[in-house]
Amino acid sequence: MTKYAKDEFDRVPQNTSRQGVHRDATGTTRPTLWPVLTVGAVALVLGLVAFLILPRLGITAPAASSSVSTPAPQQSGEPSPSAAPSESGNAPIASGEPTPGSTPSASPSATQSSAPVDKSTAVAVYNGTATAGLANRVAGIVQSGGWTLGTVGNWGGLPQQTSVVFYNAPAQKANAEAVGALLGITTIVESPEVQQPLVVVVGPGYR
């Protein structure tokens, strides 16, 4: 029992239904994830197809082509000497040694080289004429000049219009000029295709 007297608020009506304004309880709205999951699954499948299946079918992405064209290397007009049989009675040709074979078209070197002359460089001598024994005679001059003698034989390339001294690298230019001066040959031609350092081809009219 309460010590206070009852008032109007203590009268509870028989109908206990709610009266007045009440806020209905609402459920919490959760974000829908299935569209995101669907897009992710599709992207994963496409990635696996591109990575595993397309390479097996030979489908690849086109490579970017370079816009800068590389110029083709200019072929030297100078001939390359090739193999020639040995002249009977001459020194034997060493096995595996390359020999000259084509006609020089480049103009002879105009400037004299100041590099030192190395007479230990082997000099190959080939007879480009029909005169028998000419390669042996020129080889003797080379040897008497203090040079190391290399291959001696007949020229197996195209007919030569004049005598030529080939050298295969700029470092051999001074040696080629020295050999040309010794033999009286003025046509000195650089040919990187020559596999021997110095090659003398004795042509028509050589004295």
C-alpha positions in Angstrom: 0.0 0.0 0.0 1.2 3.5 -0.8 0.9 6.3 1.6 -0.2 8.7 -1.2 -3.8 9.1 -2.1 -4.9 7.7 -5.5 -5.4 10.1 -8.3 -6.5 9.9 -11.9 -3.3 8.4 -13.1 -3.8 5.4 -10.9 -6.9 4.4 -12.8 -5.9 1.8 -15.4 -8.5 1.2 -18.1 -9.7 -2.3 -18.8 -8.8 -2.0 -22.5 -5.0 -2.4 -22.5 -4.5 -1.7 -26.2 -2.0 1.1 -26.9 -3.3 4.6 -27.2 -1.6 7.6 -28.6 1.4 7.8 -31.0 4.0 5.0 -30.8 7.1 4.4 -33.0 7.0 1.0 -34.6 10.2 -1.0 -34.4 11.9 -1.3 -37.7 14.3 -4.0 -38.8 17.9 -3.0 -39.6 18.4 -2.7 -43.4 21.4 -4.7 -44.5 23.3 -3.9 -47.7 22.8 -6.4 -50.5 26.1 -8.1 -51.4 25.1 -10.4 -54.2 25.6 -8.0 -57.1 29.2 -7.3 -55.9 29.9 -11.0 -55.5 28.5 -11.7 -59.0 30.6 -9.1 -60.7 33.7 -10.4 -58.8 33.0 -14.0 -59.8 32.6 -13.0 -63.5 35.8 -11.0 -63.5 37.7 -14.0 -61.9 36.4 -16.4 -64.5 37.3 -14.0 -67.4 40.8 -13.7 -65.9 41.3 -17.4 -65.7 40.1 -17.9 -69.3 42.5 -15.2 -70.6 45.4 -16.7 -68.6 45.0 -20.4 -69.1 42.9 -21.0 -72.2 43.7 -18.3 -74.7 47.5 -19.0 -74.8 46.8 -22.7 -75.6 44.6 -21.5 -78.6 47.5 -19.4 -79.9 45.7 -16.1 -79.1 48.2 -13.5 -77.8 48.1 -9.8 -77.4 49.7 -8.0 -80.4 53.1 -6.6 -79.7 53.7 -2.9 -80.1 55.7 -2.3 -83.3 58.6 0.1 -83.1 58.1 3.2 -85.2 61.8 3.5 -85.8 63.1 1.4 -88.6 66.5 0.0 -88.4 68.5 0.6 -91.5 70.0 -2.5 -93.1 73.7 -2.8 -92.9 75.5 -1.6 -96.0 77.3 -4.3 -97.7 80.8 -3.6 -98.5 81.7 -3.5 -102.2 85.0 -5.2 -101.4 85.3 -8.8 -102.4 86.1 -11.6 -100.0 88.9 -14.0 -100.9 88.0 -17.8 -100.8 89.6 -21.2 -101.1 92.2 -22.0 -103.8 94.1 -25.2 -104.6 97.8 -25.2 -103.9 100.2 -24.7 -106.8 102.3 -27.8 -107.6 105.8 -27.4 -106.1 104.7 -24.6 -103.8 104.5 -24.6 -100.0 101.5 -26.7 -98.8 98.3 -25.0 -97.7 97.6 -25.4 -94.0 94.4 -27.3 -93.3 91.4 -25.1 -92.2 92.9 -21.9 -93.5 90.4 -19.8 -95.5 91.5 -18.4 -98.8 90.3 -15.4 -100.8 87.7 -15.7 -103.7 86.1 -12.6 -105.2 87.1 -9.5 -107.2 87.7 -6.3 -105.2 85.5 -3.4 -106.2 86.4 -0.9 -103.6 88.9 1.8 -104.3 92.4 1.4 -102.8 93.2 3.2 -99.6 94.4 6.8 -100.2 95.8 7.7 -96.7 99.0 6.2 -95.4 98.8 4.6 -91.9 101.2 5.7 -89.2 100.8 2.5 -87.2 104.0 0.4 -86.6 104.6 -2.5 -89.0 104.5 -6.0 -87.6 106.4 -8.4 -89.8 105.4 -11.4 -87.7 101.9 -11.2 -89.4 101.5 -14.0 -91.8 101.2 -13.1 -95.5 99.3 -15.4 -97.9 100.3 -15.2 -101.6 98.0 -16.4 -104.5 98.8 -16.5 -108.2 95.9 -14.9 -110.1 97.5 -15.4 -113.5 98.3 -18.2 -115.9 102.1 -17.8 -115.2 103.3 -20.9 -113.5 105.5 -20.4 -110.4 104.6 -16.8 -110.0 103.2 -17.3 -106.5 106.4 -19.0 -105.4 108.5 -16.1 -106.8 106.4 -13.4 -105.0 106.4 -15.5 -101.8 110.2 -15.5 -101.9 110.2 -11.7 -102.1 107.9 -11.6 -99.1 110.1 -13.9 -97.1 113.3 -12.0 -98.0 111.6 -8.8 -96.8 111.4 -10.3 -93.3 107.7 -11.2 -93.4 106.2 -14.5 -92.1 105.0 -16.5 -95.0 101.5 -18.0 -94.9 99.5 -19.9 -97.5 100.9 -20.0 -101.1 98.8 -21.3 -103.9 96.7 -20.5 -107.0 93.9 -17.9 -106.9 90.5 -19.7 -107.0 88.3 -16.6 -107.2 87.2 -14.4 -110.1 89.9 -13.2 -112.5 91.8 -10.2 -111.2 92.5 -7.1 -113.4 95.4 -6.1 -111.3 97.5 -7.2 -108.3 95.8 -6.6 -104.9 96.8 -6.7 -101.2 93.8 -7.5 -99.0 93.8 -6.8 -95.2 90.9 -7.8 -92.9 91.1 -5.1 -90.2 92.1 -1.5 -89.8 95.0 -2.6 -87.5 96.5 -4.4 -90.5 96.5 -1.4 -92.8 100.1 -0.4 -92.1 101.2 -4.0 -92.7 99.3 -4.2 -96.0 100.8 -0.9 -97.2 104.3 -2.2 -96.3 103.8 -5.4 -98.2 102.4 -3.5 -101.2 105.4 -1.2 -101.1 107.7 -4.3 -101.0 106.0 -5.9 -104.0 105.3 -2.8 -105.9 101.5 -3.2 -105.6 99.5 0.0 -105.2 96.0 -1.5 -104.8 95.4 -1.9 -101.1 91.9 -3.0 -100.1 90.3 -3.6 -96.7 87.9 -6.5 -96.6 86.5 -7.7 -93.2 85.4 -10.9 -95.0 89.0 -12.0 -95.5 89.8 -14.5 -92.7 93.6 -14.1 -93.0 95.2 -10.8 -91.9 97.1 -10.2 -95.2 96.4 -11.7 -98.6 98.4 -10.9 -101.7 96.7 -11.7 -105.1 99.2 -11.4 -107.9 97.3 -10.3 -111.0 98.1 -9.9 -114.7 101.0 -7.6 -115.6 103.0 -8.2 -112.5 106.7 -7.9 -112.9 
